[in-house]
């Protein structure tokens, strides 16, 4: 089995250039769906996304991003669908996107980054809450600011969980890795000591009932699943009426169907 690779990472009799793989696979079906981040990309931030871009450049059929190290657009579609179902119109509504502790650091920034972009496009006011080591991609933040200017949305950053959740209509709290401790080049390795230390300093970043009481009346909790119970969120919250998590998970089916219908049968959703 040969591993698809970009031109600068080819190994004889081990890899096959993405450009070749894309053209072959696109002759076998009507679309290509790819999910790639972390170890397959050497944890180099952006490397997995570059693989998807290379596939898309050479493929003759649509390429669907099922999650890379930068973005998770399919999850964001289900997230916004759930927010609309629960809140109705989203313009001016307050969304807190918060980092949360996990015993594992192996989670990309794809979900919060895609959600941030999608939320401000709908006009939601977004508060990003995270400890200082867990800032998002500066390019994504700049793009979000541009979208916010177009829609009138506001973006605020805080390093205090309680401040971030305060008066929010929806709280989306999950863990993600620190970009500061990822390698800059292939083969360099993750700074696991620094990464783990950053996580352990913030074990108290968990959404429990006391935290949710700071949010607005009838506020909901969201998470993309799977969730680390007792770390990212308490059982009390995720099993409560305030949890929109399982509705959100069910909406992944409808969001994926919509993507495939749009790509494979253009005009079918109009």
PyMOL commands that set and color helices and strands:
alter all, ss='L'
color gray80, all
select helices_A, chain A and resi 7-9+18-25+38-41+47-58+73-87+110-121+132-134+138-151+161-165+179-181+192-200+209-212+235-238+245-264
alter helices_A, ss='H'
color red, helices_A
select strands_A, chain A and resi 3-5+15-17+31-35+62-67+94-99+125-129+155-158+170-174+220-222
alter strands_A, ss='S'
color yellow, strands_A
deselect
rebuild
show_as cartoon
